[in-house]
């Protein structure tokens, strides 16, 4: 399994390699963690050879859409997912009429909020910098993007989580970072000073991220078996599950 999805196997490092974390051993490095912003690898997907996203047990990535040319910037993280919640709300406006004590309701619309947690965890030195670059860029998508006239613009993000969401556009409304007290920190101390770890930063090796996302459906959701809600913007094959 580590070879199939590229998680890396740190247990294969020799005693000499374990003493010096700066020694790069390819089969110990997680290819998802070490992939950079817009990072792809040479592989195969859907029967086609070429540049593909690193493989995982569950597809998981964000793509931030450029406001000027509509091109996506991809940040891919290992799918250490927990706490998935998909909240659907119907909005009704209450009114009362003379002589009646109860409320009458008029349908106004709907809203949907998806929240989930994922873990960013580096297992080798070579994964630290790419992970922090990707996380920093993803955080920046919550901040304004200014055009040439210095007017601020928001950012649209597409989300992929397995087959529930596949490049589904929406609004990333929040990202919260938490470091558990039990998580190790990189201390970047060398002997002698300024040795092989001079390029490292004193930062957590593991971070818990909680995200909140409001999807924008590409087809108007409506009542019925053909409404593509659970498999948002997915293939017709996946949506065959919803019809008989």
N, C-alpha and C positions, 0 to 999 in steps of 0.2 A: 504493500500500500504506500509506504513512503516514496518509493520510486515512481509509482503510477501517478500520484498527484503532486510529487515534488516537495514533500514536507521537509526532506533532509533528515539524516539520521546522525545526530551528534555523538551517539555512542560508538560510531566507527572511528572516531579520532584516536590516534595513537597517544601514548603517554607523552611523547615529546610535543605533539600538537596541542594537547590539553594544557600544557604549561605555557604555551605561547598562543594567545587567542588571535594574534595578528596573522598567523599562518592560515591562508585560505585553502579550505578543503571543499571542493565543489559539491560532493555528495552529502555534505552535512548542512548545506545552506538551503533554507526554504525559498523556493523560486517565486512564490507569491509575495512574501515579505521583502525579498531583495529586488523585485521588479520596481522600477522607478515610475514616476508620473508618465502616463501614456505607455507604460512598459508592456511589450509583447514578447513572445518567444517563438522560435521556429517549431511548428508542430502541426497537428491535424485537427480539424473541426468540421463536422458535417460532411465528411468524405473529401474535404479539400485540404491540400497541403499549403502551407504558407505561414504568415505571421498570425498567431492567435493569442488570446489572453491565457495566462497561466491557468492550469487546470486545478479545480478544487472539488471536494465532494458535492458542494452546493455552489452554484454560480453566485458571486457577490461582488458588486462593484458600483461605483458612482461615476457618472459622466456629467461634467459641468459644461453647459453649452455656452460658447463664446457669443457675446451679444453683437459682435460686428460681422462675423462670417459664419455663424451657426455651427462651427466645428466643435466636436466634443473634446474635452480634456479628461482622461480616465484616471481614476485612482482605484486600485484593486487591493483588497485586504482579504486575509484568510477568514473564512466564514465561521469564526467562533461566535455564533449567534445565540443569544438568550433573550428572554423577556419579550418575545414578539407579541404585539397587540395591534389589532386592526379594528378601529372604532368607527361605526357608521351611525350617523345621526339624521333623523328626519326633523325638519323645522316646521312647526305649526304655529300660527298666530291665533291667540285666544281673543274672543270677543264675547260680550254679554248684551243681551237684548232686554228691553223693558218688559218687566213682568216675569222674567226667567232668572233663576238664581244660579244656574249652571253655566259653564263656559261652552261656547261653540268654537270650533277650530277650522281654520283655513290653511290648507297646505301651502308652504312658502318655498320649499326646496330641500336640499340635503347637503351634508358635509361629511368628509371622511378624513380621519387622521390615522396614520400608521406610525407606531413607535416600536423601537427594538434596540437592543444592546449588542455591541460586539467588542471583542477584546483585541487589542493590538499588542502582540507579544513577540519580542526578538529572542531568538535562541543562539545567534552568533553575532559577533561584532559586525560582520559585513551587512547585516540586516538593519542595523540601527538607523543609519543615515537615510536610506530610502524610505523607511517607515515614517520617520519624522517629516521628511519632505512631503510625502503624500498626505499625512494627517494635517500638516500646516496648510497645504493648498486647499484641502477640503474645508477647513475652518474658514479660510479666506472667502469661500463662496457665500458665506453668510453676511459678508461685509459688502459695501457698495462698489459697483464698477462704474467708473466715471467715463463719460464720452469725451470727445475732443472739446466740447463746450463746457465741460465740468459739471454736467447734469448727472446726478447719480441714477444708477439703474440696478435693479435686482438681478439675481441669477437663477436661471432655470436649471434644474438637475434631473437627469434620468437615473432611475434606480433599477438594479437587477438583484433580485433575491430568488434563487432557484427558478421555478416556473410561475411563482405567484406574481412577480413583476419582472418583465423583460424589457429593458430600456424604456421604462415607463416615465414620461416627463412629470414633473411636479415641483413643489416648493419645499426645499429643505429648511424647516423653520427653526430647528435648534440642534445643537451638538453640545453635550456636557461631558467633560473629561473627569474621571475619578481615578485616583491612585490608592489602592488598598494598602493598609499599613504593613501587610505581609509581603508586598511586592519588592523585589530587589531594585536597587539603583546602580547605574554605572557610576563608579567613583573616579575613573580615569586617572588613577595613580600609578606611576611607573617607578621602577627602580633600575637604573637611575632616572631622575626626573627628565621629562620631555623626551621620553623614549618612544616605543612603538604606539603608545596610546595617546600621544600628543594631539591626535586628530579627533579624539573622543570628547563628548560633553557629559557633564554630570546631570543625567536625566534618568527617569524611570525606565526600566526595561520592559515593563508591562503597564498598559493603560486601559482602563475600561471606558468605553465610549457609549453614551446613550444618544439616540437620534430620534427626531420627529420629522415626519414627511407627510405632505399633503399631495396625493397624486392628482394629476390632470388626465382625465379619461379621454382617449382619442376618439371614442365613439360615445354618444350620449347614453348614459346608463338609464335603463327603464325597466319596469316590471316585466318579468318573463324569463323563460328558460334560456333564451338566447342572449341575455344581457351579460356582457363580459366584465364581471366585477372581480371575482376571485382570481381569475387568470387575466389580469389587466394587460391589454395590448399584447397578448400572447398569440401563438400560432393557432390556426384552426384545429389542428390535431389535439392540442391541449384543451381547447374549449369544447371538443366533442364530449368530454366528461360531463358537461353541464346539460346536455340534451339527450333525449332518448329517441 
